[in-house]
Amino acid sequence: MNELSLLTQSIHDDVQFLTPQVTQCIDEIQLHHKSQSERRQRMPVLVCGNSGSGISTVMSRTAHQFELTSTGVVVLQRQDLAFYSPYQMLLHHYGFRPPDSARLGSSYDLPHYITKLLAMAEPEVIILDDFLNGVIEKKDISKHLAQWTNVANAIPKTSIIFGNPGRLTPTWLSGVPNYKSIYIDEWSLGPSFDLYLSQLSDLALTKYGLKMELQKFQSQLYQHSHGNTGNLIRHLRQLVINLMLNHQSDMTIIFAAKKLKELIEDNARIFYESAM
Amino acid sequence: MKALCDDESFSSLVMRDVFKAPVVHTFDDEIKDFTLEGDPDFDHTYTQSGFAAVYDRVKPHDCWIIPHTVSDFVCMQCLASSLKEYHALRFMKAWRQVAQPFCKSHNKLLDSFPARNSDLMNFLVQKPSSLRTTLPDSVLQMIACAAIKIYEDLIETMHFECPAAAQKRFSAFRFLLELFLHVQSDSGGIASFYMSAPRPRNSQWQPFSWQSSFQTGAVISNALERACAIIMFHAITSEASQISIAPIAARITGFGYHYPITPESIGSLSRLVMSEVNPAVTARLYSYSEILKCVAYQSFLGGFHHGKC
């Protein structure tokens, strides 16, 4: 049973590939960073798309790419600092713990010590995934945007990259023209999706000896995932586990037709039975 | 965990939250590659909170340190570099040594701030304390470079001496610096006004003995005073000092600081600014003739003995 758990974990780790949309988005960010280097002011980049479209992957890969050549990459984690304003997050990142933290959260102006911090630290890139996580009120959103805009103006040479999952077209974006947005598209049926499935099939064959030929079941998989990469990967992981638990090496239409819920239930049942 | 750095002080490490609870259990592993010997921060503060066992093991020798409660000396350029590179403030051990009022990386005198708060905001909110001088940055840099060179030469000389001789030489260095920095009189030691306005009198530092007046003066003096004292040490202990110090003397005279930096004048002024000279001080000064064998030191003693400018 323990071996099975390890195998499941390995499947979770292995079954993932950069989608062309994610690769394109990373390239676009790099291009934007390079093309803007001569400009007086870099525009903050907003990476938008549905949850599961690959925003987090874009952010982590982009951070990794920048970190290869610079120590000035500031990766902020919103989930750890849910109630922090941009100013508070920056201070916290650099180890400062201001006593008037609450006042900072509601400030529209740029305090002089933030200016000094940014002048000393000279970050080259600031990356923040899900940058409006926990910010719900319209007033708070505008406050966050005002603070980030102040920061961007104070460090014109710094690239600021935000992830904004779950909102394909944020309504507030029309009010802040100084932001560049990049959208990560969902899948559509076609050669690109076909190629991605073929890569995943190759992986399954090499790693687990499974002859899945996912391209043949493109429409079923598209239907199950609604064209979303996150949904597709979740589905395929369960599918690989299901095939292995059923001692099948070939994929059939019966397996391809199973919905995610059915796969999870089936896998859980087999797990339970083998444990008893 | 953020990477350790050999020159970083222990309290700096603690303030960066490297040691998460339970501190003591993980402590030995954390300091495995970390040099605590001679770390000024590793003082009695840590004996209060479960660090006692470790403190006993790595207890430093007396390294002539400036307590956190007095002031915090930093190189702002180094702090900026540490923010850039490590995304955290890193404070170096050397910054709290009386004998090192300079930053060797940037060839400058250290900036002084009041006692450090745990929020670290004073480095963003406050300006460094004034050096009370009209000397421009270029001259201050020249002074810093001279102090660095003198200090490094001293350490190198001691390196080639037998332990007893090296110890005696450092003892002389320390005693003479303290003589130049003391708080015994209204004006303080001569290094406290040679290149700057006199140190303001602070009733908080009223000494009760000549020893405490010497030690107190050393730890409350600013970086310029300490660098000045190091240059004076060089002036009275090296035959070639007049050549190496001449450019500094020429530059500071142009800004209204007219005292000559000669062994005799340093000796006589040192004597004049002391309200009273304890025989023990004179005895100590004469005892160093043995290790500081040079004409300059004899001239200094002559000036000190006669006390005339």
Contacts between the chains, C-beta under 8 A, distances in Angstrom:
chain1	res1	chain2	res2	distance
A	71	B	84	6.4
A	71	B	85	4.8
A	71	B	86	7.9
A	72	B	84	5.9
A	74	B	87	6.8
A	93	B	87	6.4
A	94	B	83	5.8
A	94	B	87	5.8
A	94	B	88	6.5
A	94	B	89	7.6
A	95	B	15	7.3
A	95	B	16	6.0
A	95	B	17	7.6
A	95	B	87	7.7
A	95	B	88	4.6
A	95	B	89	6.0
A	95	B	120	6.4
A	96	B	119	6.4
A	96	B	120	5.2
A	96	B	121	5.8
A	96	B	124	6.7
A	97	B	118	7.0
A	97	B	119	4.3
A	97	B	120	7.1
A	97	B	121	7.6
A	98	B	119	6.0
A	98	B	121	5.4
A	99	B	119	5.9
A	99	B	121	7.4
A	113	B	121	6.8
A	113	B	124	3.8
A	113	B	125	5.3
A	116	B	124	5.0
A	117	B	83	7.5
A	117	B	124	5.5
A	120	B	76	7.8
A	120	B	79	6.9
A	120	B	80	4.0
A	120	B	83	5.1
A	120	B	84	7.7
A	120	B	124	8.0
A	121	B	80	7.2
A	121	B	83	4.0
A	121	B	84	5.8
A	121	B	87	7.3
A	122	B	80	7.7
A	122	B	84	5.6
